[in-house]
Amino acid sequence: AETYSGSTLYTSCFSAQSGFFTRHIFCAPYSADKVLKIDMGTGSSTQLTETYSGSNLYASCVLVAENTNSKMWCAPYSADKVLKIDTSADSSTQLAETYSGSNLYASCALGSSNNVWCAPYSADKVLKIDTSAGSSTQFAETYSGS
């Protein structure tokens, strides 16, 4: 059996269809350095090849399913970029836009036109992930709290 070491490795997972019949669970790295893929049929797991550094990277993701092509979109928590996990290709990439800070976004939701909306946790602006364009933007309005 596979063994993974560390603490709080993964906090956000989704069941995703990759192909017509095979179902897997994909988990975004929190303190791990790679995306985790769990095969529900065999009970085995593997990590995708792409590596990410840091801790508390991604705390919240949304699954956008289009036929058999599902993608997970993960808001940066302490990572500096949005993460896209392509569950059909077993790959992950970060979007180009960069954000600074820690504990930025802890929750997100799927909205109209398959856009993902992220509420600020410690960030000061709302984040919109445009899944069609593969880009992200922050809104102009700023928020603060204590």
C-alpha positions in Angstrom: 0.0 0.0 0.0 1.1 3.6 -0.7 2.4 5.6 2.3 2.4 9.4 2.5 4.1 11.3 5.4 3.5 14.7 6.9 0.6 16.4 8.5 -2.4 18.0 6.9 -1.4 16.8 3.5 -4.8 17.1 1.8 -7.9 19.0 2.8 -10.0 19.3 -0.4 -11.0 16.3 -2.6 -13.6 15.6 -5.3 -14.8 12.5 -6.9 -14.3 12.9 -10.7 -15.1 10.9 -13.7 -12.1 10.2 -15.9 -13.4 8.3 -18.9 -16.9 6.9 -19.1 -16.8 4.4 -16.3 -13.7 4.8 -14.1 -14.2 7.0 -11.1 -11.4 8.5 -9.1 -11.0 11.0 -6.2 -8.6 13.8 -6.7 -7.2 15.8 -3.8 -5.4 19.2 -4.0 -2.2 19.6 -2.1 -2.4 21.4 1.1 0.9 20.6 2.8 1.7 17.8 0.3 3.8 18.7 -2.8 1.7 16.8 -5.4 -2.0 16.2 -6.3 -3.3 12.8 -5.0 -5.4 10.5 -7.1 -7.3 7.7 -5.4 -8.8 4.8 -7.5 -12.1 3.9 -5.8 -12.2 0.6 -7.7 -8.9 -0.8 -6.5 -8.4 1.2 -3.3 -5.0 2.3 -4.5 -3.6 5.8 -4.8 -0.9 7.6 -6.7 0.4 11.2 -6.9 0.4 13.1 -10.1 3.9 14.1 -11.5 3.7 17.9 -11.1 5.4 19.2 -7.9 4.4 22.3 -5.9 6.4 23.8 -3.0 5.2 25.4 0.2 2.6 24.7 2.8 -1.1 25.4 3.2 -1.3 25.6 -0.6 -4.9 24.9 -1.5 -7.8 24.6 1.0 -10.8 24.9 -1.3 -11.6 23.5 -4.8 -14.6 23.3 -7.1 -15.2 20.5 -9.6 -16.4 21.7 -13.1 -17.7 18.7 -15.1 -18.3 19.0 -18.8 -19.3 15.5 -20.2 -16.4 13.2 -19.3 -13.9 16.1 -19.1 -13.8 17.2 -15.5 -11.5 19.8 -14.0 -10.9 20.9 -10.4 -10.2 24.6 -9.9 -8.4 25.4 -6.6 -8.2 28.8 -5.0 -4.9 29.8 -3.6 -4.8 29.6 0.2 -1.1 30.2 0.7 -0.1 29.3 -2.8 0.6 32.2 -5.2 -1.5 30.9 -8.1 -4.8 29.2 -8.9 -4.4 25.4 -9.5 -6.2 23.5 -12.3 -6.4 19.7 -12.0 -7.4 18.0 -15.3 -8.9 14.8 -14.1 -9.2 13.4 -17.6 -5.5 13.9 -18.4 -4.2 13.1 -14.9 -2.3 16.4 -14.9 -2.2 19.7 -13.0 -1.1 23.2 -13.9 -1.0 26.6 -12.2 -2.6 29.6 -13.9 -0.4 32.6 -14.9 -1.8 35.2 -12.5 0.1 35.6 -9.2 -1.3 36.5 -5.8 0.7 37.3 -2.6 -0.1 36.6 1.0 -1.2 33.7 3.1 -4.6 32.3 4.0 -6.1 34.1 0.9 -9.2 32.1 0.0 -10.8 29.3 2.1 -14.1 28.8 0.2 -15.3 29.0 -3.4 -18.4 28.1 -5.3 -19.4 27.4 -8.9 -21.4 30.2 -10.5 -22.9 31.0 -13.9 -21.0 30.2 -17.1 -18.9 27.7 -15.0 -17.0 30.6 -13.3 -15.6 29.9 -9.9 -16.1 32.6 -7.3 -13.9 32.7 -4.2 -14.6 34.7 -1.0 -11.7 36.4 0.7 -10.5 34.8 3.9 -7.4 37.0 4.5 -7.3 38.4 0.9 -8.9 41.8 0.5 -10.7 41.1 -2.8 -13.1 38.6 -4.3 -11.4 36.2 -6.8 -13.1 35.1 -10.0 -11.7 32.0 -11.9 -12.8 32.0 -15.5 -12.7 28.3 -16.3 -13.3 28.9 -20.1 -10.4 31.3 -20.5 -8.2 29.5 -17.9 -7.5 32.8 -16.1 -8.3 34.5 -12.8 -9.0 38.1 -11.7 -9.6 39.9 -8.5 -12.4 42.4 -8.2 -11.6 46.1 -7.5 -13.6 46.4 -4.3 -11.5 45.8 -1.2 -12.7 44.3 2.2 -11.0 44.3 5.6 -11.8 42.8 8.9 -10.3 41.9 12.2 
